[in-house]
Amino acid sequence: MTITVLVADDHAIVRDGLRSLLDAQQDIKVIGDAANGREAVRKVVKSAPDVVIMDIAMPELNGIEAARQIHEEYPNTQIIFLSMHSTTEHIFRALQAGARGYLLKESAGVQVVDAVRAVYDGRLYLSP
């Protein structure tokens, strides 16, 4: 079974890097990306990915609000935040919005892959 992923980040280099990292896995396929929160919500509606990897700080609609909308409409789509914010407030808000994973952008690539697999399997994944 292939895990489908949508990557949402306002930086193209981050989206491209995550796509390369994830597409190199035999069991994961990136099916799309988004540069802002509104686009992320639209693309989830269109493609219903298994997992969304999302930044918190994005234009037009921040990641927290986008996650809340996605979680309400598509509860089977799991959400992982990949953020530079490490405060408990950010983590709490992300989990409250429906996220099942939270990683810092300084995380190693293997953690991103592990997080995708973990949330797909129904587990919570937080950066060490």
C-alpha positions in Angstrom: 0.0 0.0 0.0 1.3 3.4 -0.9 0.9 6.4 1.5 -0.2 9.5 -0.4 1.2 12.8 0.8 0.5 16.5 0.2 3.2 19.0 1.1 2.2 22.5 2.1 4.9 25.1 2.8 5.4 28.6 1.5 9.0 27.9 0.5 9.5 26.1 -2.7 12.9 24.7 -1.6 11.2 23.0 1.4 8.4 21.6 -0.8 11.0 20.3 -3.4 13.2 18.8 -0.7 10.4 17.0 1.0 9.1 15.7 -2.3 12.6 14.3 -3.1 13.0 12.7 0.3 9.5 11.2 0.4 9.3 10.0 -3.2 12.6 8.1 -2.6 10.6 5.8 -0.3 8.9 2.8 -1.9 5.8 3.1 0.2 5.3 6.9 0.0 4.2 9.1 -2.9 3.8 12.9 -2.9 0.7 13.6 -4.9 0.8 17.4 -4.7 2.0 20.5 -3.0 0.7 23.9 -1.9 2.3 27.2 -1.2 -0.4 28.5 1.2 -3.1 27.3 3.5 -6.0 28.0 1.2 -4.4 26.1 -1.6 -3.7 23.2 0.8 -7.3 22.9 1.8 -8.4 23.0 -1.9 -5.9 20.3 -2.8 -7.0 18.1 0.0 -10.6 18.4 -1.2 -9.4 17.5 -4.7 -7.0 14.6 -4.0 -7.8 13.3 -0.4 -4.2 12.4 0.5 -3.5 10.1 3.4 -1.1 12.6 5.0 -0.6 16.4 4.8 2.8 17.8 5.9 2.2 21.5 6.7 4.0 24.6 7.9 2.3 26.8 10.5 3.3 30.2 9.1 1.9 30.4 5.6 0.2 33.2 3.6 -3.5 33.6 3.0 -4.5 31.0 5.6 -2.1 29.9 8.3 -1.4 26.2 8.8 -3.3 25.9 12.1 -6.6 27.1 10.5 -6.0 25.1 7.4 -5.4 22.0 9.5 -8.6 22.7 11.5 -10.6 22.9 8.2 -9.0 19.8 6.8 -9.5 17.8 10.0 -13.2 18.8 10.2 -14.0 17.9 6.6 -11.5 15.0 6.1 -10.8 13.3 9.4 -9.1 10.4 7.7 -6.4 12.7 6.3 -3.6 12.8 8.9 -1.8 16.1 9.5 1.9 16.6 10.4 3.2 20.0 11.2 6.8 20.8 10.1 7.7 24.0 11.8 10.5 26.1 13.1 8.4 27.0 16.2 9.2 24.8 19.2 7.1 26.4 21.9 4.5 24.3 23.8 1.8 26.9 22.7 2.5 26.1 19.0 2.5 22.4 19.6 -0.7 22.5 21.6 -2.5 24.6 19.0 -1.4 22.2 16.3 -2.6 19.2 18.1 -5.9 21.0 19.0 -6.4 21.7 15.3 -6.3 18.0 14.6 -2.6 17.3 13.9 -1.2 13.8 14.7 2.4 14.9 14.3 4.7 17.8 15.0 8.3 18.0 13.8 10.8 20.8 13.9 12.3 21.9 10.6 15.7 21.1 12.0 14.7 17.4 12.2 16.6 14.9 10.2 14.9 13.5 7.0 14.5 10.1 8.6 12.2 11.6 11.2 9.9 13.0 8.5 9.7 9.6 6.9 9.1 8.0 10.3 6.4 10.5 11.1 4.5 9.9 7.9 4.4 6.2 8.5 3.5 6.6 12.2 0.5 9.0 11.6 -0.7 6.9 8.7 -0.7 3.9 11.1 -2.8 5.9 13.6 0.0 6.9 16.0 1.0 10.3 17.3 4.5 11.5 16.4 6.3 14.3 18.0 9.9 15.5 17.5 12.2 14.1 20.2 
